């Protein structure tokens, strides 16, 4: 339900506020023992500039840049 107050627009009523902690680079780490399907939500939410997806393998770190392909892209 919403309430309209003159001059203030529409304000939400009730409900519980939701808070999330600040994202860190570790939130973008892929786990090699999990499938891409299992980690799809992580992949679609990475920030290629600040927090790109990455994984560690044999002591080295590999960074992935994820982009959604547009219909007109031919690659």
C-alpha positions in Angstrom: 0.0 0.0 0.0 1.2 3.5 -0.7 0.3 6.9 0.6 0.1 10.1 -1.4 1.0 13.3 0.4 0.4 16.6 -1.3 3.7 17.9 -2.8 5.7 14.9 -1.7 4.7 12.3 -4.3 4.0 8.7 -3.4 5.6 7.2 -0.3 5.8 3.5 0.6 4.0 2.3 3.8 5.1 -0.4 6.1 7.3 -3.2 5.2 10.7 -4.1 6.6 13.7 -2.3 5.4 16.4 -4.3 3.7 20.1 -3.6 4.1 23.1 -5.2 2.3 26.7 -5.0 3.2 29.1 -3.2 1.0 30.4 -5.3 -1.9 34.1 -6.2 -1.8 36.5 -7.7 -4.5 36.2 -11.1 -2.8 32.5 -11.2 -3.7 33.5 -11.6 -7.3 35.7 -14.7 -6.8 34.6 -17.7 -8.9 34.9 -21.2 -7.3 36.6 -23.7 -9.6 34.6 -26.6 -8.0 31.3 -25.1 -9.0 29.7 -24.9 -12.5 29.0 -21.7 -14.4 25.3 -22.4 -14.0 25.7 -22.5 -10.2 27.6 -19.2 -10.3 25.5 -17.4 -12.9 24.1 -14.8 -10.5 27.6 -13.9 -9.4 28.7 -13.5 -13.1 25.8 -11.3 -14.0 26.3 -8.9 -11.1 30.1 -8.4 -11.3 31.4 -4.9 -12.0 34.1 -5.2 -14.7 35.8 -2.0 -13.5 35.8 -2.2 -9.7 35.1 -5.8 -8.9 35.7 -8.0 -12.0 35.1 -11.8 -11.8 38.2 -13.7 -11.0 39.5 -17.1 -10.0 42.7 -18.5 -8.6 44.5 -21.5 -10.1 47.9 -22.9 -9.2 49.0 -19.8 -7.3 47.9 -17.3 -10.0 44.9 -15.1 -10.3 42.9 -14.8 -13.5 40.5 -11.9 -14.2 37.4 -12.3 -16.4 35.5 -9.4 -17.9 31.9 -10.3 -18.5 29.7 -8.7 -21.1 26.2 -9.6 -22.3 26.2 -10.1 -26.0 23.8 -7.9 -28.0 21.8 -9.3 -30.8 23.6 -7.3 -33.4 27.1 -8.4 -32.3 28.7 -10.8 -34.7 31.7 -12.3 -33.0 
